Amino acid sequence: MTTEAPLPKTVGDLRHPVELYEASLAGAAVTLRTHQGNAHPLPAAVYLAQHVPGDESMLARCTGSVLDVGCGPGRLATALTRRGVRSLGIDISHRAVSLARAAGADVLHGSIFDPLPDAGNWSTALLADGNLGIGGEPVALLARLRTLLSHQGQVLVELEPPGAGAHRLMVQLEDAAGAASAWFPWAKVGVEAIDAVAGAAGLRVVDSWSDAERWFAALSRPLGAVPDQPRSRICSNPSAVAPATTT
Ligand SMILES: C[S@@+](CC[C@H](N)C(=O)[O-])C[C@H]1O[C@@H](n2cnc3c(N)ncnc32)[C@H](O)[C@@H]1O
């Protein structure tokens, strides 16, 4: 995986990235900038949509209980709830969590790296909309999800198009008035790179597909993998889990 170049200098006070992400959910035009100087609009309309072409191919593969990682305003978690699939969204943005709850999803406010309910018992973890980039360390993120899944559990992950390779990058959000966030790490993993990334996290690619010009893979433990230590289900009440909060 390639690593980042030196960051451009930023002038003035820097906002928290979540502040600008939330402004985009409230309708502000927000740009995502990479350290290499690329910029494109943050696609808030996609996050706020009820359905995006290609979603169904992920939703149809969801089995058992589903953890929607970085669920945003809850497009996928809500769709799962509507079809009677047990799902829990998790997101660090209060605004996203509020929107998702208002739409009918069961959602925790917190980070995927916080203690979470039912660790070791989830059937499916979803990483949609580029969320494999969360934290800038895809191997660490997948390894974390592996600890949350049951032995037969799967990660359904959306990938970058073929040819994208695998990159760690530093990104920044900026609004139309020039207010910029602190730089934060992100990552992009293309179709051809997922075997190596999954393997490094103790997972393997068991399926891959493309739909509506989106690319996806299903990951699970290798055949013959030794089961992790059994985990209890005692922590099934999200409100009992700290530091993820339900406010
Ligand atoms: C690219 S957006 C995807 C939004 C979402 N999939 C949707 O349909 O709207 C990334 C999301 O990940 C959330 N996020 C970032 N870091 C996170 C973390 N460590 N744990 C949980 N969510 C996180 C952000 O708040 C944001 O909602």
The ligand as an SDF file (V2000), in Angstrom:
LIG
                    3D

 27 29  0  0  0  0  0  0  0  0999 V2000
  -18.1410    8.0540    3.6210 C   0  0  0  0  0  0  0  0  0  0  0  0
  -19.2850    8.3580    4.9230 S   0  0  0  0  0  0  0  0  0  0  0  0
  -20.4010    7.0220    4.5850 C   0  0  0  0  0  0  0  0  0  0  0  0
  -21.7990    7.2430    5.0720 C   0  0  0  0  0  0  0  0  0  0  0  0
  -22.7860    6.1000    5.0460 C   0  0  0  0  0  0  0  0  0  0  0  0
  -22.3140    4.8380    4.6090 N   0  0  0  0  0  0  0  0  0  0  0  0
  -24.0650    6.4950    4.3870 C   0  0  0  0  0  0  0  0  0  0  0  0
  -24.6680    5.7090    3.6980 O   0  0  0  0  0  0  0  0  0  0  0  0
  -24.4820    7.6110    4.5710 O   0  0  0  0  0  0  0  0  0  0  0  0
  -18.3140    7.7680    6.2940 C   0  0  0  0  0  0  0  0  0  0  0  0
  -19.0670    7.6370    7.6040 C   0  0  0  0  0  0  0  0  0  0  0  0
  -18.2140    6.9960    8.5500 O   0  0  0  0  0  0  0  0  0  0  0  0
  -18.3550    7.6390    9.8030 C   0  0  0  0  0  0  0  0  0  0  0  0
  -17.1410    7.3310   10.5690 N   0  0  0  0  0  0  0  0  0  0  0  0
  -15.8910    7.8300   10.4250 C   0  0  0  0  0  0  0  0  0  0  0  0
  -15.0390    7.2800   11.3030 N   0  0  0  0  0  0  0  0  0  0  0  0
  -15.7710    6.3780   12.0260 C   0  0  0  0  0  0  0  0  0  0  0  0
  -15.4550    5.4740   13.0890 C   0  0  0  0  0  0  0  0  0  0  0  0
  -14.2210    5.3700   13.5930 N   0  0  0  0  0  0  0  0  0  0  0  0
  -16.4410    4.6980   13.5710 N   0  0  0  0  0  0  0  0  0  0  0  0
  -17.7080    4.7850   13.0780 C   0  0  0  0  0  0  0  0  0  0  0  0
  -18.0620    5.6300   12.0750 N   0  0  0  0  0  0  0  0  0  0  0  0
  -17.1050    6.4110   11.5620 C   0  0  0  0  0  0  0  0  0  0  0  0
  -18.5530    9.1010    9.4450 C   0  0  0  0  0  0  0  0  0  0  0  0
  -19.1400    9.8460   10.4660 O   0  0  0  0  0  0  0  0  0  0  0  0
  -19.4490    8.9600    8.2070 C   0  0  0  0  0  0  0  0  0  0  0  0
  -20.8170    8.9260    8.5590 O   0  0  0  0  0  0  0  0  0  0  0  0
  1  2  1  0
  2  3  1  0
  2 10  1  0
  3  4  1  0
  4  5  1  0
  5  6  1  0
  5  7  1  0
  7  8  2  0
  7  9  1  0
 10 11  1  0
 11 12  1  0
 11 26  1  0
 12 13  1  0
 13 14  1  0
 13 24  1  0
 14 15  1  0
 14 23  1  0
 15 16  2  0
 16 17  1  0
 17 18  1  0
 17 23  2  0
 18 19  1  0
 18 20  2  0
 20 21  1  0
 21 22  2  0
 22 23  1  0
 24 25  1  0
 24 26  1  0
 26 27  1  0
M  CHG  2   2   1   9  -1
M  END
$$$$
